[in-house]
């Protein structure tokens, strides 16, 4: 409470903040392997896989439809894995 009133952080808290701050590696948003590019590629791959479960292009699905398809696909994968065991 005292550090809040005085506005000066406790030195032990600063050390903890530095420790956790060094553990976080920022994502790369530029260059050839950036996060946005990987996300877009992953989305395109998902659309291709999910297209076999929909009668319309997956890219034109609403958010609710897209995630319903994704959920259905995940359930099918779990069922198939269960059958193999």
C-alpha positions in Angstrom: 0.0 0.0 0.0 2.9 2.3 0.8 4.4 2.0 -2.6 1.0 3.0 -4.2 0.8 6.1 -2.0 4.4 7.1 -2.5 4.4 6.3 -6.2 7.7 4.4 -5.9 7.6 0.7 -6.7 9.2 -1.8 -4.3 12.6 -2.9 -5.5 11.7 -6.6 -5.2 8.7 -6.0 -7.4 10.9 -4.3 -10.0 13.2 -7.4 -10.0 10.2 -9.7 -10.5 8.9 -7.5 -13.3 12.3 -7.5 -15.0 12.4 -11.3 -14.7 9.0 -11.9 -16.3 9.7 -9.2 -18.9 12.7 -11.0 -20.1 10.7 -14.3 -20.5 8.3 -12.7 -23.0 9.6 -12.7 -26.6 7.7 -10.2 -28.8 6.2 -11.6 -32.0 7.7 -10.4 -35.3 5.2 -8.4 -37.3 7.5 -7.6 -40.2 9.7 -9.6 -42.6 9.2 -12.9 -44.4 8.1 -15.0 -41.4 5.9 -12.5 -39.6 2.9 -13.4 -37.5 0.3 -12.0 -39.8 1.6 -14.0 -42.8 1.7 -17.2 -40.7 -1.9 -16.5 -39.5 -3.1 -15.9 -43.1 -1.4 -19.1 -44.3 -3.0 -21.1 -41.4 -6.4 -19.6 -42.2 -6.1 -20.6 -45.8 -5.1 -24.2 -44.9 -8.1 -24.3 -42.5 -10.4 -23.2 -45.3 -9.1 -25.9 -47.6 -9.6 -28.6 -44.9 -13.0 -27.3 -43.8 -14.4 -26.9 -47.4 -15.1 -30.6 -47.5 -17.7 -30.1 -44.7 -19.5 -27.2 -46.2 -21.6 -26.6 -49.3 -20.4 -23.0 -49.7 -16.9 -21.5 -49.7 -15.5 -21.4 -46.2 -14.1 -17.9 -46.7 -17.7 -16.6 -47.1 -19.0 -18.2 -43.9 -20.0 -16.1 -41.0 -17.8 -16.2 -37.9 -20.3 -18.5 -36.2 -20.5 -20.8 -39.2 -16.7 -21.0 -39.5 -16.2 -21.9 -35.9 -19.1 -24.4 -36.0 -17.3 -26.1 -38.9 -14.0 -26.0 -37.0 -15.6 -27.5 -33.9 -17.3 -30.2 -36.0 -13.9 -31.0 -37.7 -12.2 -31.2 -34.3 -14.8 -33.6 -33.0 -14.4 -35.8 -36.0 -10.6 -35.9 -35.5 -11.1 -36.9 -31.8 -13.5 -39.6 -32.8 -11.1 -41.0 -35.4 -8.3 -41.0 -32.9 -10.5 -42.8 -30.4 -11.3 -45.5 -33.0 -7.6 -46.1 -33.7 -6.8 -46.8 -30.0 
